[in-house]
Amino acid sequence: VAKLSCWVGKYEVTNGEYQKRESDHDSEDFRGRSLNGDRQPVVYVNYHDAGVYAKWLTGQDRASGDLPPGYSYRLPTGDEWMTFAQCGDGRKYPWGDNWPPRSGQAGNYDDETVFDGFRVDGNYRDGHAVTCDVEESWENPWGLYGVGGNVWECTSETADGAFVAWRGASWYRNGQDSLRCSYRRVNFASFRNRIGFGFRLLLSR
């Protein structure tokens, strides 16, 4: 069984958390539906933004005494992301091996015809038109929320390396292949998109 030598953020980083550093950050909206709620995951950020936020948060928590010496926040590597997405058992999708997923038991994916995206098969329903509050996205067997769906999550090549891919799919336009744990969406590290690209942090030393 695969193991991790780090702690994984229970949730994706939210607007409210990100705005503690970037007070004027705007995740915008999508066709009149807000992406800016305090507990919605931050979007319209790229690899560089995520790295800067991780370093800032490390500095804040060290200064307050909340972090032991030698510990820091960072983005997950691709291998680490795969480990906590597959929950150590090699599953095809974050929710397991079955296709299609069962409604409300897989994540916040595209289930709305109003946006004419690539809908999940089998009449899947999750109750959300766009990004949802991080606590409302599906919880995987390791107790992590939103690993599948809600927003694409940024990963790096190594613990201190370059950008490698976006993982996990989002609430918008998902074909079956893109929902697999192994799927890697490769955009530029500088890529920003208000629709569904955010990040999750790890804590390691």
C-alpha positions as CSV (number, residue, x, y, z in Angstrom):
1,V,0.0,0.0,0.0
2,A,1.4,3.4,-1.0
3,K,2.2,5.8,1.8
4,L,2.8,9.5,2.2
5,S,5.5,11.1,4.2
6,C,3.6,14.4,4.6
7,W,0.2,15.8,5.6
8,V,-2.4,16.5,2.9
9,G,-4.7,19.5,3.1
10,K,-8.2,18.3,3.9
11,Y,-9.7,20.9,1.5
12,E,-8.6,22.9,-1.6
13,V,-7.4,26.4,-0.7
14,T,-10.4,28.7,-0.5
15,N,-11.1,32.2,-1.6
16,G,-11.2,33.4,2.0
17,E,-7.9,31.8,2.8
18,Y,-6.2,33.1,-0.4
19,Q,-7.5,36.6,0.1
20,K,-5.7,36.9,3.5
21,R,-2.6,37.4,1.3
22,E,-4.2,38.8,-1.8
23,S,-7.1,40.9,-0.5
24,D,-8.2,42.1,-4.0
25,H,-8.1,38.6,-5.6
26,D,-11.3,38.0,-7.7
27,S,-12.3,34.5,-8.7
28,E,-15.1,36.1,-10.7
29,D,-18.3,34.3,-11.7
30,F,-19.5,32.1,-14.4
31,R,-22.6,33.3,-16.3
32,G,-24.0,35.0,-13.2
33,R,-23.1,32.2,-10.7
34,S,-20.5,33.4,-8.2
35,L,-17.1,31.6,-7.8
36,N,-16.1,34.1,-5.1
37,G,-17.6,32.6,-1.9
38,D,-15.3,32.5,1.1
39,R,-15.5,28.7,1.3
40,Q,-15.5,28.1,-2.5
41,P,-12.0,27.0,-3.8
42,V,-9.9,29.9,-5.1
43,V,-9.7,29.9,-8.9
44,Y,-8.0,32.2,-11.5
45,V,-4.6,31.3,-10.0
46,N,-1.7,29.6,-11.6
47,Y,1.4,27.5,-10.6
48,H,3.4,30.6,-9.6
49,D,0.5,32.0,-7.5
50,A,0.1,28.8,-5.6
51,G,3.8,28.6,-4.8
52,V,3.9,32.2,-3.6
53,Y,0.9,31.5,-1.4
54,A,2.5,28.4,0.1
55,K,5.7,30.3,1.0
56,W,3.7,33.1,2.5
57,L,1.6,30.7,4.6
58,T,4.7,28.9,5.7
59,G,6.2,32.3,6.9
60,Q,2.9,33.3,8.7
61,D,2.7,30.0,10.6
62,R,6.3,29.9,11.5
63,A,6.1,33.5,12.8
64,S,3.1,32.6,15.0
65,G,4.7,29.4,16.3
66,D,2.2,27.1,14.6
67,L,4.8,25.3,12.5
68,P,7.6,23.2,14.0
69,P,11.1,24.0,12.7
70,G,11.8,22.5,9.3
71,Y,8.2,22.2,8.2
72,S,6.7,24.0,5.2
73,Y,3.7,24.1,3.0
74,R,4.0,23.2,-0.7
75,L,2.2,21.8,-3.7
76,P,1.9,18.0,-4.1
77,T,4.0,16.2,-6.6
78,G,2.2,14.1,-9.2
79,D,3.1,10.9,-7.4
80,E,1.8,12.2,-4.1
81,W,-1.4,13.4,-5.7
82,M,-2.0,9.9,-7.2
83,T,-1.4,8.3,-3.8
84,F,-4.1,10.3,-2.0
85,A,-6.4,10.2,-5.0
86,Q,-6.2,6.4,-5.2
87,C,-6.3,6.0,-1.4
88,G,-3.5,3.4,-1.6
89,D,-5.6,0.8,-3.5
90,G,-4.9,1.6,-7.2
91,R,-8.5,2.7,-8.0
92,K,-9.3,4.0,-11.5
93,Y,-11.3,7.0,-10.3
94,P,-11.3,9.0,-7.0
95,W,-14.5,7.2,-6.0
96,G,-13.5,3.7,-7.0
97,D,-13.6,1.5,-10.2
98,N,-17.3,1.7,-11.1
99,W,-18.5,3.8,-14.1
100,P,-20.6,5.8,-14.1
101,P,-20.3,7.2,-10.5
102,R,-23.3,7.2,-8.2
103,S,-24.9,10.6,-7.7
104,G,-23.5,12.5,-4.8
105,Q,-20.9,9.9,-4.1
106,A,-18.0,10.9,-6.3
107,G,-17.4,14.7,-6.4
108,N,-18.6,18.0,-7.9
109,Y,-18.6,17.3,-11.6
110,D,-20.6,18.7,-14.6
111,D,-24.2,17.6,-14.2
112,E,-25.9,20.8,-15.4
113,T,-27.3,21.0,-19.0
114,V,-27.5,24.8,-18.6
115,F,-23.8,25.2,-19.4
116,D,-23.8,22.5,-22.2
117,G,-20.6,20.9,-21.0
118,F,-19.5,17.3,-21.2
119,R,-21.9,15.8,-18.7
120,V,-21.0,12.7,-16.5
121,D,-22.9,9.7,-17.8
122,G,-25.7,7.9,-15.9
123,N,-27.7,11.0,-14.9
124,Y,-25.2,11.9,-12.3
125,R,-26.3,14.7,-9.8
126,D,-24.2,16.4,-7.2
127,G,-26.5,19.4,-6.5
128,H,-24.0,22.1,-7.6
129,A,-24.0,24.2,-10.8
130,V,-20.5,25.6,-10.3
131,T,-17.8,25.3,-7.6
132,C,-19.2,24.4,-4.2
133,D,-18.0,25.2,-0.7
134,V,-15.1,22.8,0.0
135,E,-16.9,21.1,2.8
136,E,-19.7,20.1,0.4
137,S,-17.5,18.4,-2.1
138,W,-17.4,14.6,-1.8
139,E,-15.1,13.1,0.9
140,N,-12.8,10.3,-0.1
141,P,-11.9,7.3,2.1
142,W,-8.9,9.1,3.4
143,G,-11.0,12.0,4.7
144,L,-10.0,14.5,1.9
145,Y,-12.6,16.6,0.2
146,G,-12.8,17.5,-3.5
147,V,-9.9,15.3,-4.7
148,G,-12.3,14.4,-7.6
149,G,-14.1,17.4,-9.1
150,N,-14.7,21.0,-7.9
151,V,-11.4,22.4,-9.3
152,W,-8.4,21.1,-11.1
153,E,-5.5,20.9,-8.7
154,C,-2.0,22.0,-9.5
155,T,0.9,19.5,-9.1
156,S,4.7,19.8,-9.4
157,E,7.4,17.4,-10.7
158,T,9.2,17.1,-7.3
159,A,8.8,18.7,-3.9
160,D,10.7,21.8,-5.0
161,G,10.4,21.3,-8.7
162,A,8.7,22.7,-11.7
163,F,5.0,22.5,-12.7
164,V,3.9,19.2,-14.1
165,A,0.1,19.0,-14.5
166,W,-3.4,19.8,-13.3
167,R,-5.1,16.8,-11.7
168,G,-8.6,15.7,-10.6
169,A,-11.0,17.3,-13.0
170,S,-13.5,20.1,-12.1
171,W,-17.1,21.1,-12.0
172,Y,-17.0,22.0,-15.7
173,R,-16.7,19.8,-18.8
174,N,-15.5,16.4,-17.9
175,G,-15.3,13.4,-20.2
176,Q,-14.8,9.9,-18.7
177,D,-11.0,9.9,-19.3
178,S,-10.4,13.2,-17.5
179,L,-12.1,11.8,-14.4
180,R,-9.5,9.0,-14.1
181,C,-6.9,9.4,-11.3
182,S,-4.1,9.0,-13.8
183,Y,-5.3,11.8,-16.1
184,R,-3.0,14.8,-16.4
185,R,-4.1,18.0,-17.9
186,V,-1.0,19.8,-19.1
187,N,-1.4,23.5,-19.5
188,F,1.3,26.1,-19.1
189,A,2.5,26.9,-15.6
190,S,1.3,30.5,-16.2
191,F,-2.2,29.3,-17.1
192,R,-5.1,31.0,-15.2
193,N,-8.7,30.2,-15.7
194,R,-11.7,31.4,-13.8
195,I,-13.7,28.2,-14.5
196,G,-11.9,25.6,-12.4
197,F,-8.2,25.7,-11.7
198,G,-7.1,25.9,-8.1
199,F,-4.8,24.1,-5.7
200,R,-4.4,22.1,-2.5
201,L,-1.4,22.2,-0.2
202,L,0.7,19.6,1.6
203,L,2.7,20.1,4.8
204,S,6.1,18.3,4.9
205,R,9.7,18.7,6.0
